[in-house]
Amino acid sequence: MPGHWDPENLILNKWLHNKD
């Protein structure tokens, strides 16, 4: 089980990766 994996963090990570 990961630390505090928030859904918003995941979306932000995906968005940032998509912004590449």
Sequence and secondary structure as in RCSB ss.txt:
>XXXX:A:sequence
MPGHWDPENLILNKWLHNKD
>XXXX:A:secstr
  S   HHHHHHHHHHHHT 
